[in-house]
Amino acid sequence: MLAAVIWNWDALPEPEGWFVDDTKYRVEIAAAARRHGLDPELVRAVIFRESRFNPRARGSSGEIGLMQVLPTGAAAEWARVLKRPCPAARDLFDVETNLEVGCWYLARALRRWRNYDHGVELALAQYNAGESRAQKWAPQKTDGDVLSRVNIASTRKYITKIMKRYRKYTAAAAEKI
């Protein structure tokens, strides 16, 4: 007698996350998040999506490190606003430097969109696609939907994946309390 096995593939975790130690750099992430007023679980979710916790990661457009900081983008802006020397690209492979710049940039985006019900989604859109695009996707009313307005599929997927992981991390953190 043959038995049919039915798999619910949607119930399985993301395959790209099966072999990722997402507890790496927990202390460093918590410290950087605290300095910038961020939820460390959000930072962890961004790092998972950006680099899978690989501090040596390089993106196709020149992004570097854990938070995939762009030397001519976020790093240059961080240096200009804080009146500091711009970190060299090689310095962005350093975990603490990368977290400092990436968390600063993310916190800045969150402050920009703090009055929106879906401000985290807008901040992630800005982190991924830039402030001018996030501005175009911002709903006219602060309680309006964001994802339906994002017209770049890869950015919509980016936001969705990070928010899903963020909810997972916050739920797990709440269980420990």
C-alpha positions in Angstrom: 0.0 0.0 0.0 1.3 3.4 -1.0 0.8 6.4 1.2 0.8 9.9 -0.2 2.9 12.5 1.6 1.7 16.0 1.4 4.2 18.8 2.2 3.2 22.2 3.2 6.2 24.0 1.7 4.8 27.4 2.9 5.1 26.3 6.5 8.8 25.7 6.2 11.3 28.4 7.1 13.0 30.3 4.3 15.7 28.0 2.9 18.2 30.8 2.8 17.9 31.1 6.5 18.4 27.5 7.5 22.2 27.8 8.1 22.4 31.3 9.4 23.5 32.0 12.9 21.3 35.0 13.6 22.6 35.3 17.1 26.0 36.4 15.9 27.0 40.0 17.0 24.0 40.1 19.4 26.0 42.3 21.9 27.3 44.6 19.2 23.9 45.0 17.6 22.2 45.7 20.9 24.8 48.4 21.7 24.5 50.1 18.3 20.7 49.9 18.4 20.6 51.4 21.9 22.9 54.3 20.8 20.5 55.1 18.0 17.2 54.4 19.8 16.4 51.4 17.6 14.8 48.1 18.5 17.7 45.6 18.2 15.3 43.0 16.8 14.6 45.3 13.8 18.3 45.8 13.3 18.8 42.0 13.4 16.0 41.6 10.8 17.6 44.1 8.5 21.0 42.4 8.9 19.5 39.0 8.1 18.0 40.3 4.9 21.0 42.4 3.9 24.0 40.0 4.6 22.9 36.9 6.5 25.2 38.1 9.3 28.2 38.0 7.1 30.5 41.0 7.9 32.5 40.4 4.7 29.4 40.6 2.4 29.5 42.7 -0.7 26.5 43.8 -2.6 26.2 44.1 -6.4 26.1 47.9 -6.2 29.1 48.2 -3.8 27.3 47.8 -0.5 29.5 46.5 2.3 29.2 44.5 5.5 26.5 43.4 7.8 24.1 46.2 7.0 25.2 46.6 3.4 26.3 50.2 3.8 27.1 52.0 0.6 30.3 54.0 1.0 29.1 56.8 -1.3 25.6 56.7 0.1 24.9 56.2 3.8 28.6 56.3 4.9 29.2 59.6 3.1 25.9 61.1 4.5 26.8 59.9 8.0 30.2 61.6 7.7 28.8 64.8 6.3 26.0 65.2 8.8 28.1 64.3 11.8 31.2 66.2 10.5 33.4 63.2 10.7 35.8 61.7 8.2 34.1 59.3 5.8 35.0 55.8 6.5 37.0 54.1 3.8 35.3 51.1 2.1 37.6 48.7 3.9 36.5 50.2 7.3 32.9 49.2 6.6 33.8 45.6 6.9 34.5 46.3 10.6 31.4 45.1 12.5 31.2 48.1 14.8 31.8 50.7 12.2 29.2 49.1 9.9 26.7 48.9 12.6 27.3 52.5 13.7 26.7 53.9 10.2 23.9 51.5 9.3 22.0 52.0 12.5 22.4 55.8 12.2 21.0 55.7 8.7 18.1 53.5 9.7 17.3 55.6 12.8 17.3 58.7 10.7 14.8 57.1 8.3 12.6 56.0 11.2 12.6 59.5 12.6 11.6 60.9 9.2 8.6 58.6 9.0 7.7 58.4 12.8 4.3 60.0 12.3 3.1 57.3 9.9 1.3 54.2 11.1 3.5 52.3 8.7 6.6 54.3 9.4 8.8 51.2 9.8 7.8 50.1 6.3 8.6 53.6 4.9 11.9 53.6 6.7 12.8 50.2 5.2 11.7 51.5 1.8 14.1 54.5 2.3 16.9 52.2 3.5 16.5 50.0 0.4 15.5 52.4 -2.4 16.4 55.9 -1.1 14.5 58.8 0.4 13.1 60.3 -2.8 11.4 57.0 -3.7 10.1 56.5 -0.1 8.7 60.1 -0.4 6.8 59.1 -3.5 5.4 56.0 -1.8 4.3 57.8 1.4 0.5 57.8 1.6 -1.2 61.2 1.8 -2.8 60.2 5.1 -0.5 59.0 7.9 -2.7 55.9 8.4 -2.6 54.9 4.8 -1.2 51.7 3.4 2.5 51.7 2.2 3.2 48.4 0.6 0.5 48.8 -2.1 2.2 52.1 -3.1 5.7 50.6 -3.5 6.0 50.1 -7.3 9.4 48.3 -7.2 8.7 44.6 -6.6 12.2 43.9 -5.1 11.7 46.7 -2.5 8.2 45.5 -1.7 9.6 42.0 -1.2 12.5 43.5 0.9 10.1 45.3 3.2 7.8 42.2 3.5 10.6 39.8 4.3 12.1 42.1 6.9 8.8 42.8 8.6 8.0 39.1 8.8 11.4 38.4 10.4 11.1 41.4 12.7 7.7 40.1 14.0 9.3 36.6 14.4 12.2 38.1 16.4 10.0 40.3 18.6 7.6 37.4 19.3 10.6 35.2 20.4 12.0 38.0 22.6 8.6 38.5 24.2 8.4 34.7 25.0 11.7 35.0 26.9 10.3 37.7 29.2 
